[in-house]
Every structure is written in structure tokens, then in C-alpha cells.
Amino acid sequence: MPKRPFTILAANPEVRSLCEQAAASAGDAISDVNVYANLQELEAAGELEGLVVVEPSALGELSMHEWAIAFLRKHKVLLFLLSNGTAQDADGLARFVGAQGALGAGGAGG
């Protein structure tokens, strides 16, 4: 299995911690973990590859739809969008913006 970098964009510390725990449990599938609390930090990182998980509050006032579409045009990533809605809402949003999937964050302070 190829190793991939894992990028977390999360303003919520609890969500960030849960994502870090998930990455740690992935073992050899993850090459490294990069964590960003806001968009400015993420954008300063340059071009990204691998897996990216985004928690909605880290986007501030931006539309997740528009941000995700623009982000996917610039980066070669598998994008996962956390959502405070139901799994069906989350998956619908992910598919609408061209993401591969979505993870519900309702139990993590969402």
C-alpha cells in the first residue's frame, strides 16, 4: 500500500485531535501528518498531495462548495469534508463539489 501524506485543516481542537488519532491508527498508510488551524496556514504550505480532511469552521465565512471546488483544481488530493449535518447531507455536499467522500463530525463538538 502506498504511503500518503495526511493534511488536517481544523479550527476545533477536539476535531483536530480525533483526526490525529485516526492518522496514528492508520499505521504505514500515512507518511506524515500536517495540521493547520486556518486557511492562511494551509495556503502558506503550498501545493498539497495525499489525503486532506477539512472541518467547516476552519473555512470561516467562505462557502465550502466554492472553496472545495477551487481547492481541488489546485491540489492532487483525496478531499474529505467534515460536516455537522447527517451522513446523507455530508455525502451529498462531497459529491456536489467533486470530493471522494465526507465524514460526519457531529459527535466531535460539531
Summary of the structure (lengths in Angstrom):
residues: 110
radius of gyration: 12.9
end to end distance: 32.2
largest distance: 37.5
contacts: 335
relative contact order: 0.20
helix: 44%
strand: 28%
